[in-house]
Amino acid sequence: MNDELNEARAIINETDREMARLFSRRMEAAKRIAAYKRARGIPILDAGREQEIIARNLSYVPQEELRSFYVRFMQDVMDVSKLYQRRLMNGIRAAYSGVEGAFAWIAARRIFPEGEAVACPDFAAAYRAVETGDCDVCVLPLENSYAGEVGQVTDLMFSGPLHVTGMYTLPVRHHLLGIPGATLSGIRRVMSHPQALAQCAGYLQRHGFETVQASNTARAAQTVLEQGDPSMAAVASLETAERYGLTVLEREINESGLNATRFGVFSRAENLQPAGREERFLLLFTVNHVAGALAGAIQVIARYGFNMRILRSRPMKELPWQYYFFAEMEGDDRSEAGQEMIRELARHCNIVKVAGRFFGEISLKEREEA
């Protein structure tokens, strides 16, 4: 019996030595991944990738009774890897436009919980902070499901050198906030950004509130706190209420529950991850000033089998009455078909630019709850 016990322990000791060697090798690879992600503003957590790894590796475990234990083992290994990467990425700086409590601030903190969210006065300043190296990435809104595209950010994408490396959707839920001690029955005036006021117009009108505009929802919350008037409220998020110590008088007062904003992460480095699920890329182009040029460009895209999820035009600031086009594409621009498409597009277009690529769109609400 002692021989059997000693033999089993010897196997465990040998296996542990090999596992320690493999652990060090795995963590060295995780270190390289952390450096890649930091340079491109890619968050540490990729839940889809983790599920793929576990599902694939389960085929290496033939014993059915061990499979559930192996899933737990692999999840622990990946959790340790993420902890290590968080330590390595702890100093990442993510610029955003606005002040603490703004929706862009919320997005930046949810995408990069291990980093620092850096406030900037406007979109261009946040973009420049990454260009100059003051920040690693910037988190900027590309469009809102209620208000449409954010043209200033699209213009920065067209004219600037940064790359979009990720796309995230933040559900927008508005709440009525007052100073501590305020009551709903005592509110007379409500302050917020014009879009937020419009999205809550039905609720505000039913209560007969006077509305006051602010530059953004977080500024409105700041003003309500500073004025200390119990008859004045702000429309903003729950995070804003927590940040400024305001009381939530009424939750989710926006008329539509479908309101959401898409944020892009902009980095100096391209996202060159291996092709995976739901590849998408952002294509910007101008067409030659001849009849049928746009139709020709669209036919080229269709002929190579790429689907356009979005196609928009924007005026070119330096050339009156001329436009460039923004398209969000499904597929991989680095594939042979993608490269052929871009080469042929160049015959119809003065400018062709791939402004970024990302692999699936992530809901920030889901990330927070995961």
Residue, then its C-alpha position, 0 to 999 in steps of 0.5 A: m500500500n505504501d508503494e502505491l501511495n508513494e508512486a501516486r505522490a511521485i506522479i503528483n510531484e512530477t506533474d506539479r513541477e511540469m505544471a509550474r513550468l507550464f504556468s510560468r510559460r502561460m503567464e509570460a504569454a499573458k504578459r505579452i497579451a496584456a502589452y498588446k491590449r494596453a497598446r490598443g485599448i482592448p479590455i482584459l475580459d473576453a468572455g467569448r474567448e474564455q468560453e471557446i477555450i474551455a469548450r475546445n479543451l474539454s475534448y482533451v479530458p476523456q473522463e466524464e466524471l472529471r469534466s466539471f472539475y476541469v471547467r472549474f480548474m480552467q476558470d481558476v487559471m484564467d481568473v489568475s491570468k486576468l489578475y496578473q494582466r490587471r496588475l500590468m495594465n493598472g496604469i492605463r489612461a482613458a480620455y473621455s469628453g465631459v466630467e465625472g458622472a457623464f455617460a462617457w465617464i461611465a463607459a470609460r470606467r466600465i470598459f477599463p475598470e483597472g485604469e484611470a478615466v481622464a476628463c477632457p473638455d471636448f471630443a477633440a481634446a480627448y482625441r488629441a490626448v491619445e495622439t500626443g501620448d498623454c493618454d493610452v486610449c480615448v472613449l468617444p460616442l459614435e451614435n445614439s439610438y435616439a439622437g443619431e450619429v455624433g458627427q464630430v467624432t466621425d470627422l475626427m475618425f476621418s481626418g485623424p490617425l487613431h484606430v477604433t479597436g473596440m465598440y461598446t453599447l451603453p444602455v442610457r437610463h435617466h433618473l430624477l435626482g434631487i439633493p438629500g431631503a428633497t421630495l418628488s412633490g416639492i420639485r418645480r424645475v428640472m435641469s439636464h442636457p437637451q437630449a435627456l430632457a427630450q427623452c424624458a419629455g412625457y414624464l416631465q410634462r405630466h408633472g408640469f416641471e419647468t425644464v432648464q438646459a445644461s451642457n451635459t447630465a453630469r453638469a446638471a447634477q453638479t449644479v443641483l448639488e451646488q445650488g442646494d435648492p430642494s425644488m430643483a432636480a437633475v436628470a442623470s444616471l445612477e452613477t451620477a447620483e452616487r458620484y455627487g451624493l444626490t437622492v434618486l427621486e424617481r427611477e427610469i423616467n425616459e419614455s423609451g427603454l431602448n435608448a443606448t449609446r455606442f462608444g468606440v475605443f480609439s488607440r494609436a495602434e491597430n487591432l490586429q487580433p486573429a480573425g474571430r467571431e463577428e469581425r467588423f471594420l470601419l471604412l471611410f471613403t470619398v468618391n470621384h466627382v463623376a456621375g455614378a461614382l458612389a453606385g460604383a463603389i457600393q457595387v464593388i463592396a457587394r461584389y466581394g461579399f461584404n455587407m454594410r451595416i451602416l452607410r452615412s455621408r458627412p460634409m467635408k469641412e474644407l471642400p464645400w458641397q463635397y462629402y465623404f462616406f462612413a460605412e460599418m462593414e461585416g467581415d475581415d478587411r485583411s482577408e484576400a477578398g477584403q484586400e482586393m475590394i479595397r484595391e478596386l475601391a481605390r479606382h472609384c475613390n480619392i480616399v479609402k481608409v480603414a479606420g478601425r476593426f473590432f470583433g463583436e460589439i459588447s453591451l456594457k450592462e452585460r459586462e458590469e453584471a458578468 
